[in-house]
Amino acid sequence: MFKNSYKLLFLFSLMLGTMITISSTTWISAWMGLEINLLSFIPLMSDNKNLMSTESSMKYFLVQAMASSILLFIVIIYMMNSNFYSNFNQNFYFNLLMISTLMMKMGMAPFHFWFPNIIEGLNWINSLILLTWQKIAPLMLLSYMNMNQIIIPMIIISMIISAIGGLNQTSLRKIMVYSSINHMSWMCASMLLNKSIWLNYFIFYSFLSITLIYNFYINKLYYMNQLYSLYNYSMEMKLIFFMNFLSLGGLPPFLGFYPKWMVIELLSNNQLFLISIMVMLTLLTLFFYIRMCYSSFLLNYYEIKWNNMINMNNKHYLYLILSFISIFGLLLMNILYFMF
């Protein structure tokens, strides 16, 4: 009882720190919100029964503390300048350092090296928080910046690393990390011309991540070879499961294609070269999603035929509802649009 109570307290502090950051009017108060968020998440990561989670929490603290120190140093240096508020977003070096620091905090390439190692020691609940909620505050601060052409090389590098890094992975948590880096690149690209579309993209990305991670959580899946012998899953349930992967990758006609559709439409007039590179590199991320589907369906492996019916419970019914929205959401949106 006491253990659950203190976890709820830290979870509330985690949410409070994010709210302080996104509602702040000064960089100092935004930094304070980030620190509250960091110090609240560390106890949630730690688990006395798992030494890897303790190691991950220590690594996460060191990386985030370094990024917070750099951010505070930049803000103090520029506050000492008498023309700080007049050239706040016009200074190239200020923008470059701030963007790099915020990318380090949310684990976006090329500052992502801590991300795969840390998430490997976490359970799926903490991984979901790290992949979704912990990115809200840095993304919101990043949307305040005057990025112009500074972030375009970083977006391309991030897309390349996310595409290549996920090809040789067998850990599902690391695959979700590189998928997250890919989606963060799309969100940053949308910030070039529109400061609000990234929020819509983030909502769709969070929903798709929750759908997949919820299935990993209830079936205790952590590595790719566990997908090949899901004895409790019928072929239909496997098909639904892997269609969720394709939806996360942005393959039409699934729901995951809709946020990419918005960004492509936004950038097709002004950033045609950038969006062309992003679409081509996203096809590589779809490749390692399809590789898992191909291996699980077509490889010859032993399966218990008489135990091929899933034992349905409330957890699986919830998963089916989420999967239905993920798979048929785009079609339902179009039908409702033409009806109303």
Secondary structure, 3 states (H helix, E strand, C coil): CHHHHHHHHHHHHHHHHHHHHHHCCCHHHHHHHHHHHHHHHHHHHCCCCCHHHHHHHHHHHHHHHHHHHHHHHHHHHHHCCCCCCCCCCCCHHHHHHHHHHHHHHHCCCCCCCHHHHHHCCCCHHHHHHHHCHHHHHHHHHHHCCCCCCCHHHHHHHHHHHHHHHCCCCCEHHHHHHHHHHHHHHHHHHHCCCCCCHHHHHHHHHHHHHHHHHHHHHHHCCCEHHHHHHCCCCCHHHHHHHHHHHHHHHCCCCCCCHHHHHHHHHHHCCCCHHHHHHHHHHHHHHHHHHHHHHHHHHHCCCCCCHHHCCCCCCHHHHHHHHHHHHHHHHHHHHHHHHHHC
